[in-house]
Amino acid sequence: MKTSRNTRRKCNLSRSTATTTLATTLRSPSTVLFILLTVITYRTYALDLDEEKNQFITNTGNQKKQFAPTTTVNDETRYLDVNASPIHYDGTQLWRIHNITNYIDENLIPLADILEYKYGGNVWKANVKFLDVSITKDHLKSARQFLKQNHMPVEILNENVQKLIDDEAAMGVNLTSSDFGKRTRKSTASGMHFKDYHDLDTIYSFMREIRGKYPNICRLYSIGKTVEGRDLKVLRISENPRDYKKIWIDGGIHAREWVSPATVTFILYKLLANWTDQPDYIRRKTWYIMPVMNPDGYEYSRRENRLWRKNRSPSTHEQCYGVDLNRNFDIGWESYGSSTHPCSDTYRGHSPASELETQAVVKFLTKRKFNLHSYLTFHSYGQLMVYPWAYRATKVKDANILQRVANTAVQRIAKKTHQNYRAAVTYEVLGIAGGGSDDWCRAALGTPYVYTVELRDRGHYGFILPPDQILETALEGYIIVDTVAQAIN
């Protein structure tokens, strides 16, 4: 999900206006005194907000912990947290805040920042119309009062986030258990099925299993390593990799969006389940599939913090880990919608493409940009199919083509699963956000069919989508892939 803070654009315009006004009124002593008092007040508030940041990060899972390497080199538990204690969200509520535009227009500090650092908030989704944020139990009263004072009504999407997390886990066990309470026989040798969310080891085992079953058309790459030593794996499917048009599909760039890796894994399964019977527009393509772009963050979200978003690279800040990989690509990197604070969920890193994951994907795709016709990246949530640009408020030149293909896909989804997705240009629905992988691929490589897909749902469950919705959600993802493949053909 692209968490946007495009309000800074308006802040910059306000500062430009203030500079012009100052130049014409500087001779007035009363005006100078007023400006000095205003600057001092704002600076004091900003310093207070920074102090709130440093105080609050110890409660968000952003803080650094000590890791002890194990002796098993290829075990996913090679980095054990000696201070392991999973974060719980008992009593935390998920809110949708409306009427945010008026507040944005009148204040210099973004609403998301204030809710995050002063009221225990964790931003789930931000766009031009509303803000979804979870508020911890201890801050519910004060946060509600703050929003009431600023005339922003609150819609409670969920009363207890921890219950969502517990129910998600319990449902996964129940759906994959027999009447005797034991796990049923695995549908594949790797243990892959689509009734529950899987750990990284199972996903990678499935990719190796697929490579073994189809050695003539599949190749498994390790395109790099993460900071914690995990492989970044990509599977290629092609009968003619030299000549066929290429399609890239990735998921899991944000750790907490579990339905994304599940969907991309299903797409891999669906492509090869009946490969010989697939239509030419599927078979006469070269597919590159990366189910998990952020392995460290994904595993951390499974072990310790279900709502973790970033990767797990250390930062210069002594207490915080992680960079938002979808703000780290070299496109509008210093634009709006990201943070320079290492403890923020949208921290963009210390420089463009600073992260090992970003570097690996950029290097791999740049070498294969010839004939790369599509880049599809799967996220959650919101039920959207959007296309560039995100880093600036304009459309690509062929937006009419991208809109037409997206319209076809969402119509097919509505007919098949009765779910409503929206097709649109990214900035119009999610606001301005620089550093995204989709914008980078379009700008740097010239890839024509670039889409970000926000999967289910629309907010009640958010990132914690129940496992009984995995299969239909993944089918919706496959419909999008099938539609784009037809359009390329």
Helices and strands as residue ranges (DSSP letters): H 7-25, H 29-56, G 57-59, E 67-69, E 79-81, E 93-97, H 100-106, H 111-118, E 121-126, E 131-135, G 137-139, H 140-149, E 154-158, H 161-175, H 200-213, E 218-225, E 231-237, E 245-251, H 259-273, G 275-277, H 280-283, E 285-290, H 295-303, G 325-327, H 356-367, E 372-380, E 384-387, H 399-417, E 422-425, H 426-430, H 437-445, E 449-455, G 467-469, H 470-488
